Amino acid sequence: MEEKKSVLKAGASLLRDYLVLVMIAFLVLITAIIEPKFLSGSNLVNIMRQFGPLVMVSLGMTFVIIGGFIDLSVAGTINLVAVVTISLIQPMGQLPALLIGLALGIVCGALNSILILSSGALTQAEALFLTFGMSTVYSAIALLYSHGSTMHFWDISASKSIFESIGSGNIGFFSVSFVIFLVLLAILWVFQSKTAEGRAICLTGGNKTAARLSGIQVSRSIIEIYVIGGFMAAVGAIVLFSRITTAAPVIGAGYETSAILAVVVGGTTLKGGKGSVLRTVMGVLLVVLMSNCLDLLGVSSYMQYAVKGAILMFAIWLDNRKQA
Amino acid sequence: MSKSGILTSIYKALTKQKAFIALIIMMIGMLFSKTNFYSAYNLLDMLNSTSILLILAFGVTFTIISGGCDLSIGGNLVVAGILAIKLLDVMPIWLAILIAVLFGAVVGFINGFLVVQQKTEPFIITLGMGLLLTGVAQQLTDAHPLPAKNPNFMMISNGDFHGIPNLVIIMLVCFGISYWIMRYTQFGRNLYAIGGDYEVARYSGINVIRTKWIGFVLSGVAAALAGVLLSSKLNTGSPVYGETTALVVNCGVVVGGTSFAGGIGGIPQSGLGLLVFGMLDNVMNMLEITSYYQVLLKGAAIVAIIWMDCFANKRKREAV
């Protein structure tokens, strides 16, 4: 009897740990039965392309959340990086534009971390409101820089082959953006789980006082997580505007909540200290698959917002039960 | 008390009340501008247009004082407003408003269940609730503004009583009620105690869960009421006042001196904090600053103020 119970318990905890995978499988199955178009080649390519920008942003967000903070400024960072990068292709050439875009992301992230360090913010709430303010600031700079107008690829006469291949090129079966994702994922995974720095970030998120007392430089970890967050948001911005070939100064709206959703659904706890980039990839896959399925099933994009909110609340609630 | 003693106490009170300093700086600055900022019409108009934000802030203060936070008010506001306008077609005004406000209470109840009873972190979960409600609002209206058909409904917010706009009167009534609850009832004092130290409050016999829960319900009610008033003011239900409203109102409450740490602040402070944002908007319009710069200045103000709040918290921690 007792044995049976413990088996059940183990089964339940296993299910809870791999809930995301189960949900993905379930979702794919249901949609494939109802709408056979789902498994067609063009739809799979479509999913792979939708996957690109969100997964980049979410990977960065993972580090911020593991470190015990939150970053709402990614939407602003994406807006700013997108309009600045696309506007520099013409005067400076594509490679400098790309590099400046990425550097801008790092600067935005570093600015966030400087604000948080200098004010001594320790809690997620304080970081949430500081980064929300910074998001507004970055978005406003993007609006001022672009005069509120949308910039298009076809207005650029200079060579833009890098961006075009990021947006629509293929290497073998995979799209270029997917290959970039794989490379970055490998680097970030090694950084997170195999280096002392990565572990220091985990410890900082778990308990800042304990981390400081055991000789970890907490402030250094905080700078690292926000710089990674900003850099990945910049990569996401470049992948995003390359795919849709235009950059409006509001291009990043909603990415912050989607990224938080993906990270939490993947199983990284909002309390900090635990989680992994691989889990986030699963979370992103679920979010992207879900919106693709809902699209195919004819659910309006407005209702998809509501579904996202509901899933976010459910995931946090579940995570909370797990930690308790 | 000697003269310098009084001066230092005034200085202390001023540095504690950042919102007050910000208001005074703006008012002094406007003395030198050649605008009609100081006309009675403009000042009343400013109060009128800040009223809805103020009502939101009074509600949110109940959750922040007890150590929580409510970021779902933006979504709650728009859904309640749209609901009221939709229901107007089939029922009398008072019933439509009542149902919309009850809807807000239900949203607050669910928030309270998740945050207080299930003990989740309030920030992201109420953000999720806001996202959900914004989606519902867009679905209800197909993302288009929805005009109201009953002309009497419009008069609620746009009418006036001997020259004082109705909105300002309603806001003052809300202020009075929430101030009374916060200051003179056992419930209000219990909220302070819970925000100050949750465990101590629990051990001293306060029903912490119920008290905090009711705080969330009150926040939901205030948000729904604000939504109805906004719909009445614009005579349309529109889903565009979503997430940023929630974040701005919560920031405004903190600006007034109600800390996210809980247990500090009050209804008048929250009112002052939101007035800073209201006056900032008014001043920027008066000076004809372009809208992009307005966004920039507002963002910078939020960052600066939250930064100061965090810094003050840090100093307090180190002093202990």
Boltz contact constraints between the chains, C-beta under 6 A:
constraints:
  - contact:
      token1: [A, 119]
      token2: [B, 307]
      max_distance: 6.0
  - contact:
      token1: [A, 119]
      token2: [B, 310]
      max_distance: 6.0
  - contact:
      token1: [A, 119]
      token2: [B, 311]
      max_distance: 6.0
  - contact:
      token1: [A, 120]
      token2: [B, 314]
      max_distance: 6.0
  - contact:
      token1: [A, 121]
      token2: [B, 310]
      max_distance: 6.0
  - contact:
      token1: [A, 125]
      token2: [B, 123]
      max_distance: 6.0
  - contact:
      token1: [A, 125]
      token2: [B, 260]
      max_distance: 6.0
  - contact:
      token1: [A, 126]
      token2: [B, 310]
      max_distance: 6.0
  - contact:
      token1: [A, 128]
      token2: [B, 123]
      max_distance: 6.0
  - contact:
      token1: [A, 129]
      token2: [B, 251]
      max_distance: 6.0
  - contact:
      token1: [A, 129]
      token2: [B, 306]
      max_distance: 6.0
  - contact:
      token1: [A, 130]
      token2: [B, 306]
      max_distance: 6.0
  - contact:
      token1: [A, 132]
      token2: [B, 247]
      max_distance: 6.0
  - contact:
      token1: [A, 133]
      token2: [B, 299]
      max_distance: 6.0
  - contact:
      token1: [A, 133]
      token2: [B, 302]
      max_distance: 6.0
  - contact:
      token1: [A, 133]
      token2: [B, 303]
      max_distance: 6.0
  - contact:
      token1: [A, 134]
      token2: [B, 303]
      max_distance: 6.0
  - contact:
      token1: [A, 136]
      token2: [B, 299]
      max_distance: 6.0
  - contact:
      token1: [A, 137]
      token2: [B, 299]
      max_distance: 6.0
  - contact:
      token1: [A, 137]
      token2: [B, 300]
      max_distance: 6.0
  - contact:
      token1: [A, 140]
      token2: [B, 292]
      max_distance: 6.0
  - contact:
      token1: [A, 140]
      token2: [B, 295]
      max_distance: 6.0
  - contact:
      token1: [A, 140]
      token2: [B, 296]
      max_distance: 6.0
  - contact:
      token1: [A, 140]
      token2: [B, 299]
      max_distance: 6.0
  - contact:
      token1: [A, 143]
      token2: [B, 292]
      max_distance: 6.0
  - contact:
      token1: [A, 144]
      token2: [B, 292]
      max_distance: 6.0
  - contact:
      token1: [A, 257]
      token2: [B, 131]
      max_distance: 6.0
  - contact:
      token1: [A, 270]
      token2: [B, 121]
      max_distance: 6.0
  - contact:
      token1: [A, 270]
      token2: [B, 124]
      max_distance: 6.0
  - contact:
      token1: [A, 302]
      token2: [B, 135]
      max_distance: 6.0
  - contact:
      token1: [A, 302]
      token2: [B, 138]
      max_distance: 6.0
  - contact:
      token1: [A, 302]
      token2: [B, 139]
      max_distance: 6.0
  - contact:
      token1: [A, 303]
      token2: [B, 139]
      max_distance: 6.0
  - contact:
      token1: [A, 305]
      token2: [B, 135]
      max_distance: 6.0
  - contact:
      token1: [A, 306]
      token2: [B, 132]
      max_distance: 6.0
  - contact:
      token1: [A, 306]
      token2: [B, 135]
      max_distance: 6.0
  - contact:
      token1: [A, 306]
      token2: [B, 136]
      max_distance: 6.0
  - contact:
      token1: [A, 309]
      token2: [B, 128]
      max_distance: 6.0
  - contact:
      token1: [A, 309]
      token2: [B, 131]
      max_distance: 6.0
  - contact:
      token1: [A, 309]
      token2: [B, 132]
      max_distance: 6.0
  - contact:
      token1: [A, 310]
      token2: [B, 132]
      max_distance: 6.0
  - contact:
      token1: [A, 312]
      token2: [B, 128]
      max_distance: 6.0
  - contact:
      token1: [A, 313]
      token2: [B, 125]
      max_distance: 6.0
  - contact:
      token1: [A, 313]
      token2: [B, 128]
      max_distance: 6.0
  - contact:
      token1: [A, 316]
      token2: [B, 120]
      max_distance: 6.0
  - contact:
      token1: [A, 316]
      token2: [B, 124]
      max_distance: 6.0
  - contact:
      token1: [A, 316]
      token2: [B, 125]
      max_distance: 6.0
  - contact:
      token1: [A, 317]
      token2: [B, 120]
      max_distance: 6.0
  - contact:
      token1: [A, 320]
      token2: [B, 120]
      max_distance: 6.0
